[in-house]
């Protein structure tokens, strides 16, 4: 499956040289696009993940924040990129382990005291993290180009997580796209990840994903 996703985004410029993102921080699509543009301007490799990626695969669910897959990114570089794009950003936590993932969270404060977060999510397997970004798809959202994890890697990231809801998300994609998924890639990566991350039961999580799909 290789789709294109369409929609538009806005930006305004403050007086002087400082730029500001004219974003409604209650709009997760606008937040994702703004953060993605900031990271791209700083040459920070990334791809959309989370609830917005799920919607792009044709199975929307409510989401409020922006999730982006990354690899080997220094939080200070991200902070510089966000502030250069006009975000009022602060680091909430750095590379916190959640199962087979590492999450770095940035709080984003809007002009009307709106608050949202951007989570940078990295697989603890550097090999898989890099491979998933190389495989990322390209499409458009609100008229802007955006990269997004493939459905196969989305499922694997959800398996690497710890929440029950993540398995439900993975099962939703599996059920929706079962005829288009590269099952061999999923199984091969799951086997490699199980060996690389013995403290996270990849095999059991993937099996539970299958059970939820039945």
FENHUQUI-V792453 format. One record per residue. N is the residue number from 0. PHI is phi in radians with two decimals (NA if undefined). PSI is psi in degrees with one decimal (none if undefined). D_CENTER is the distance of its C-alpha to the mean C-alpha in Angstrom with 2 decimals. Layout:
n=N phi=PHI psi=PSI d_center=D_CENTER
n=N phi=PHI psi=PSI d_center=D_CENTER
This chain:
n=0 phi=NA psi=124.9 d_center=18.27
n=1 phi=-2.38 psi=102.6 d_center=17.37
n=2 phi=-1.89 psi=166.1 d_center=17.03
n=3 phi=-2.04 psi=141.7 d_center=16.95
n=4 phi=-2.11 psi=130.6 d_center=15.59
n=5 phi=-2.12 psi=151.9 d_center=17.77
n=6 phi=3.04 psi=-152.2 d_center=18.40
n=7 phi=-2.61 psi=159.3 d_center=19.34
n=8 phi=-2.49 psi=160.2 d_center=18.66
n=9 phi=-2.21 psi=156.5 d_center=21.18
n=10 phi=-2.60 psi=145.0 d_center=22.11
n=11 phi=-2.17 psi=167.6 d_center=25.36
n=12 phi=-2.06 psi=129.2 d_center=27.19
n=13 phi=-1.24 psi=166.8 d_center=29.01
n=14 phi=-1.10 psi=141.4 d_center=32.55
n=15 phi=1.52 psi=-157.7 d_center=32.84
n=16 phi=-1.57 psi=-14.1 d_center=30.24
n=17 phi=-1.35 psi=124.9 d_center=27.42
n=18 phi=-1.64 psi=150.7 d_center=24.73
n=19 phi=-2.32 psi=142.5 d_center=22.91
n=20 phi=-1.46 psi=119.4 d_center=20.06
n=21 phi=-1.49 psi=74.9 d_center=21.80
n=22 phi=-2.04 psi=144.5 d_center=18.98
n=23 phi=-1.51 psi=107.9 d_center=19.30
n=24 phi=-1.21 psi=-7.4 d_center=16.92
n=25 phi=-1.48 psi=-3.8 d_center=17.45
n=26 phi=-1.79 psi=102.3 d_center=15.79
n=27 phi=-1.11 psi=-30.8 d_center=12.01
n=28 phi=-1.15 psi=-44.8 d_center=11.99
n=29 phi=-1.09 psi=-39.9 d_center=14.14
n=30 phi=-1.12 psi=-46.3 d_center=12.12
n=31 phi=-1.02 psi=-45.9 d_center=8.96
n=32 phi=-1.12 psi=-41.3 d_center=11.63
n=33 phi=-1.14 psi=-44.8 d_center=13.50
n=34 phi=-1.17 psi=-42.1 d_center=11.06
n=35 phi=-1.05 psi=-42.7 d_center=10.04
n=36 phi=-1.12 psi=-39.9 d_center=13.83
n=37 phi=-1.10 psi=-43.5 d_center=14.65
n=38 phi=-1.18 psi=-40.7 d_center=12.67
n=39 phi=-1.09 psi=-39.5 d_center=14.16
n=40 phi=-1.10 psi=-26.2 d_center=17.51
n=41 phi=-1.71 psi=10.8 d_center=17.41
n=42 phi=1.01 psi=37.9 d_center=16.59
n=43 phi=-1.73 psi=114.3 d_center=13.48
n=44 phi=-1.17 psi=138.6 d_center=11.62
n=45 phi=-2.88 psi=167.2 d_center=7.87
n=46 phi=-2.66 psi=145.9 d_center=5.88
n=47 phi=-1.15 psi=145.8 d_center=3.93
n=48 phi=-2.55 psi=-178.9 d_center=2.54
n=49 phi=1.39 psi=-155.6 d_center=5.04
n=50 phi=-1.07 psi=-34.1 d_center=8.31
n=51 phi=-1.25 psi=-34.2 d_center=8.15
n=52 phi=-1.15 psi=-40.6 d_center=7.28
n=53 phi=-1.02 psi=-42.0 d_center=10.03
n=54 phi=-1.12 psi=-38.1 d_center=12.20
n=55 phi=-1.12 psi=-27.8 d_center=12.00
n=56 phi=-1.41 psi=-2.3 d_center=13.41
n=57 phi=1.76 psi=12.7 d_center=16.16
n=58 phi=-2.30 psi=71.5 d_center=15.66
n=59 phi=-1.13 psi=144.3 d_center=14.71
n=60 phi=-2.46 psi=160.1 d_center=14.61
n=61 phi=-1.14 psi=135.4 d_center=14.86
n=62 phi=-2.58 psi=154.8 d_center=12.01
n=63 phi=-2.10 psi=-25.4 d_center=12.67
n=64 phi=-1.97 psi=-178.1 d_center=9.94
n=65 phi=-1.97 psi=124.4 d_center=6.91
n=66 phi=-1.99 psi=129.6 d_center=3.59
n=67 phi=-2.34 psi=132.4 d_center=2.73
n=68 phi=-1.39 psi=136.2 d_center=4.33
n=69 phi=-2.46 psi=179.0 d_center=7.90
n=70 phi=-2.64 psi=130.3 d_center=11.40
n=71 phi=1.03 psi=33.8 d_center=14.57
n=72 phi=-1.66 psi=133.7 d_center=13.86
n=73 phi=-1.40 psi=127.9 d_center=16.57
n=74 phi=-0.96 psi=-33.5 d_center=15.79
n=75 phi=-1.12 psi=-36.0 d_center=18.94
n=76 phi=-1.19 psi=-38.1 d_center=17.77
n=77 phi=-1.17 psi=-43.1 d_center=14.68
n=78 phi=-1.04 psi=-43.7 d_center=17.17
n=79 phi=-1.07 psi=-43.1 d_center=19.56
n=80 phi=-1.13 psi=-43.9 d_center=17.21
n=81 phi=-1.13 psi=-43.5 d_center=16.27
n=82 phi=-1.22 psi=-34.1 d_center=19.97
n=83 phi=-1.12 psi=-28.6 d_center=21.13
n=84 phi=-1.51 psi=-1.3 d_center=19.23
n=85 phi=1.72 psi=5.6 d_center=21.03
n=86 phi=-1.35 psi=140.0 d_center=18.63
n=87 phi=-1.57 psi=94.0 d_center=20.46
n=88 phi=-2.08 psi=150.1 d_center=18.00
n=89 phi=-2.47 psi=149.7 d_center=18.73
n=90 phi=-1.43 psi=121.8 d_center=17.27
n=91 phi=-1.53 psi=-48.8 d_center=17.15
n=92 phi=-2.76 psi=160.1 d_center=16.63
n=93 phi=-2.19 psi=124.9 d_center=15.84
n=94 phi=0.83 psi=47.7 d_center=14.56
n=95 phi=-1.38 psi=133.5 d_center=15.54
n=96 phi=-1.43 psi=128.7 d_center=15.78
n=97 phi=-2.25 psi=96.7 d_center=14.61
n=98 phi=1.08 psi=-122.8 d_center=16.09
n=99 phi=-1.61 psi=14.2 d_center=14.76
n=100 phi=-2.10 psi=157.1 d_center=11.76
n=101 phi=-2.09 psi=129.7 d_center=12.08
n=102 phi=-2.13 psi=130.7 d_center=10.43
n=103 phi=-2.02 psi=126.1 d_center=11.54
n=104 phi=-2.00 psi=134.4 d_center=11.84
n=105 phi=-2.03 psi=129.8 d_center=13.39
n=106 phi=-1.51 psi=137.8 d_center=15.58
n=107 phi=-2.08 psi=122.1 d_center=16.27
n=108 phi=-1.88 psi=130.5 d_center=19.81
n=109 phi=-1.63 psi=173.4 d_center=21.23
n=110 phi=-1.21 psi=-23.8 d_center=24.83
n=111 phi=-1.85 psi=33.6 d_center=25.87
n=112 phi=1.13 psi=20.4 d_center=24.58
n=113 phi=-1.24 psi=151.4 d_center=21.36
n=114 phi=-2.40 psi=133.8 d_center=18.61
n=115 phi=-2.52 psi=176.9 d_center=14.86
n=116 phi=-2.32 psi=152.7 d_center=12.17
n=117 phi=-2.10 psi=122.0 d_center=9.11
n=118 phi=-1.83 psi=124.6 d_center=7.44
n=119 phi=-1.70 psi=122.0 d_center=6.84
n=120 phi=-2.06 psi=126.7 d_center=6.42
n=121 phi=-2.24 psi=131.8 d_center=9.04
n=122 phi=-1.17 psi=141.6 d_center=11.17
n=123 phi=-1.19 psi=-19.7 d_center=14.71
n=124 phi=-1.48 psi=109.1 d_center=16.09
n=125 phi=-1.06 psi=-38.8 d_center=16.00
n=126 phi=-0.99 psi=-49.8 d_center=17.32
n=127 phi=-1.20 psi=-39.2 d_center=14.59
n=128 phi=-1.02 psi=-45.3 d_center=11.81
n=129 phi=-1.18 psi=-41.6 d_center=13.80
n=130 phi=-1.13 psi=-38.9 d_center=14.64
n=131 phi=-1.15 psi=-36.0 d_center=11.26
n=132 phi=-1.24 psi=-33.9 d_center=10.62
n=133 phi=-1.15 psi=-32.4 d_center=14.19
n=134 phi=-1.48 psi=-8.3 d_center=13.78
n=135 phi=-0.96 psi=145.0 d_center=10.94
n=136 phi=-1.54 psi=164.0 d_center=12.55
n=137 phi=-2.06 psi=143.6 d_center=13.60
n=138 phi=-2.75 psi=-167.9 d_center=14.50
n=139 phi=-2.23 psi=146.2 d_center=15.39
n=140 phi=-2.39 psi=120.8 d_center=14.43
n=141 phi=0.92 psi=40.6 d_center=17.35
n=142 phi=1.38 psi=4.4 d_center=19.05
n=143 phi=-2.00 psi=141.3 d_center=16.48
n=144 phi=-1.23 psi=139.5 d_center=15.03
n=145 phi=-2.60 psi=142.2 d_center=11.30
n=146 phi=-1.66 psi=146.6 d_center=9.72
n=147 phi=-2.47 psi=143.1 d_center=7.57
n=148 phi=-1.03 psi=146.2 d_center=7.52
n=149 phi=-1.13 psi=157.3 d_center=10.97
n=150 phi=-1.01 psi=-36.2 d_center=11.93
n=151 phi=-1.09 psi=-44.9 d_center=13.57
n=152 phi=-1.27 psi=-32.4 d_center=10.75
n=153 phi=-1.00 psi=-47.8 d_center=8.68
n=154 phi=-1.03 psi=-45.2 d_center=12.00
n=155 phi=-1.15 psi=-39.3 d_center=12.45
n=156 phi=-1.07 psi=-40.4 d_center=9.37
n=157 phi=-1.16 psi=-36.0 d_center=10.72
n=158 phi=-1.14 psi=-34.7 d_center=14.09
n=159 phi=-1.28 psi=-16.2 d_center=13.29
n=160 phi=-1.36 psi=-172.4 d_center=12.48
n=161 phi=-2.12 psi=-16.0 d_center=15.62
n=162 phi=-1.48 psi=150.5 d_center=15.65
n=163 phi=-1.11 psi=-37.6 d_center=17.68
n=164 phi=-1.05 psi=-32.5 d_center=15.41
n=165 phi=-1.15 psi=-37.8 d_center=12.72
n=166 phi=-1.17 psi=-35.6 d_center=15.62
n=167 phi=-1.14 psi=-39.8 d_center=16.56
n=168 phi=-1.08 psi=-45.3 d_center=13.25
n=169 phi=-1.08 psi=-43.2 d_center=13.75
n=170 phi=-1.13 psi=-34.7 d_center=17.38
n=171 phi=-1.09 psi=-45.6 d_center=16.77
n=172 phi=-1.14 psi=-42.0 d_center=15.07
n=173 phi=-1.03 psi=-46.0 d_center=17.83
n=174 phi=-1.16 psi=-41.3 d_center=20.47
n=175 phi=-1.23 psi=-37.1 d_center=19.40
n=176 phi=-2.09 psi=20.4 d_center=19.06
n=177 phi=-0.95 psi=-34.1 d_center=21.32
n=178 phi=-1.35 psi=-13.6 d_center=23.66
n=179 phi=-1.88 psi=-10.7 d_center=21.11
n=180 phi=-1.30 psi=146.5 d_center=19.13
n=181 phi=-1.54 psi=89.5 d_center=20.14
n=182 phi=-1.13 psi=-34.5 d_center=21.35
n=183 phi=-1.07 psi=-40.3 d_center=22.90
n=184 phi=-1.14 psi=-44.6 d_center=19.71
n=185 phi=-1.04 psi=-48.9 d_center=18.10
n=186 phi=-1.15 psi=-40.3 d_center=21.36
n=187 phi=-1.14 psi=-43.6 d_center=21.87
n=188 phi=-1.16 psi=-39.2 d_center=18.54
n=189 phi=-1.09 psi=-39.9 d_center=19.08
n=190 phi=-1.11 psi=-44.5 d_center=22.57
n=191 phi=-1.14 psi=-42.3 d_center=21.55
n=192 phi=-1.15 psi=-36.2 d_center=18.92
n=193 phi=-1.09 psi=-36.1 d_center=21.64
n=194 phi=-1.31 psi=-35.4 d_center=23.97
n=195 phi=-1.37 psi=-28.5 d_center=21.68
n=196 phi=-2.19 psi=69.9 d_center=20.56
n=197 phi=-1.14 psi=-16.9 d_center=23.80
n=198 phi=-1.49 psi=-1.9 d_center=23.04
n=199 phi=-2.17 psi=121.6 d_center=20.24
n=200 phi=-1.39 psi=79.9 d_center=21.74
n=201 phi=-1.06 psi=-44.5 d_center=19.45
n=202 phi=-1.07 psi=-45.0 d_center=22.36
n=203 phi=-1.17 psi=-39.5 d_center=23.08
n=204 phi=-1.14 psi=-41.4 d_center=19.55
n=205 phi=-1.15 psi=-38.6 d_center=19.39
n=206 phi=-1.11 psi=-40.7 d_center=22.91
n=207 phi=-1.15 psi=-33.3 d_center=22.09
n=208 phi=-1.07 psi=-42.7 d_center=19.37
n=209 phi=-1.08 psi=-42.2 d_center=22.26
n=210 phi=-1.11 psi=-38.7 d_center=24.56
n=211 phi=-1.19 psi=-24.3 d_center=22.40
n=212 phi=-1.36 psi=-22.0 d_center=22.42
n=213 phi=-1.22 psi=none d_center=26.23
